[in-house]
Amino acid sequence: MLKRITILYSILVIGTCPSFVFAEDFRDYLKAVREKAIIAGVPERILNKEFNGLKPDPRVLELDRNQPEFVQTLADYLDARVSKARIIKGQEMSSGFLEELSRVEEYYQVDSEYILAFWGLETNYGRYQGNYSVVRSLATLGHDPRRKNFFTRELINALKILDQGHISSDQFVGAWAGAMGQSQFMPSSFLGYAQDFDRDGRKDIWNSEIDVFASIAYYLKKNGWKPGFGWGKKVIVSETILKEFPPMVSQTKCRALKYHSKKMLLNGWRDLGVNTKGLLDEQAYALLRPGAEQGHTYLVGGNFETILAYNCANKYAISVGLLADFLSSN
């Protein structure tokens, strides 16, 4: 009987097909979140305002099941993201924000072309930040049992951001999964890394470009960025080498690392006949072939893993590196 009621609730209230069935009523979920949020210090006035009349967003669940990092080939993914139009726009932005980017690069010691690349890939240089309610998206995904704990924590963090006054409730929008602003930070990343570089009292990753640049740079710096070391490069290797350097079983939370081989210094790769021109000898590199796609093999260094800390998807990290390469040659 309870299951039939839950299915009916999914269809009538959430507007989904019965494939999205939840063990917990959405209103009960919000009640539980309210209790946790109050313990975390979120005022009741914020909770009353944000949870009043709140309903799940069925479109968010559909998008969660069809993320491009998982359903597109690498070639299609790169064609869509490292496009000629995005490169040209990035070169324009590099010139238009030269002074701001130089200040941020010097202060945080993060190469400006990578700041630009993240900005360009996340929101097309600030033009497409998303129009989904951050609170509604996170509540929808938190109610979904698939990643309930993660998104519930992010929901509470989002409520803290509203309480701190960095953005008003009506402007608190972002991408479908709760990433927000021109840097597309999740709420936990905002609380940990967002910067008020212009010193106006708000960490404004929605409207202040220099705050956006500084926030991206600080994120990369705190996750181990080394200026001037690049990310890696595309290489051609034999099937024999691929078999000799198979992917390692990753012990980290980043599933993308399961496609990386053990690391080796460049002289070792050169001894195997791999062209390492343009890479620095001071660090070790792993061999990467995302999936089983032919013609896409890379040597990747430490900064590549830092990019993965921003978004744990090899396709994404490769696109950041390639776009930065084009922008650095401007």
ABEGO torsion letter per residue (X at the ends): XAAAAAAAAAAAAAGBBAABBBABBAAAAAAAAAAAAAAAGBBAAAAAAAABGBBBBAAAAAAAABBAAAABBAAAAAAAABBAAAAAAAAAAAAAAAAAAAAAAAAAGBBAAAAAAAAAAAAGGGABAEABBAAAAAAAAAABAAAAAAAAAAAAAAAAAAAAGABBAAABBBBAAGBBEAAGBBAAAAAAABBBAAGAGBBBAAABAAAAAAAAAAAAAAAGBBBGAEAEBBBBBBAAAAAABBBBBBABABAAAAABBBBBBAAAAAAAGBBABGBBAABBBBBBBBEABBGBBBBBBAAAAAAAAABBBAAAAAAAAAAAAAAAAX
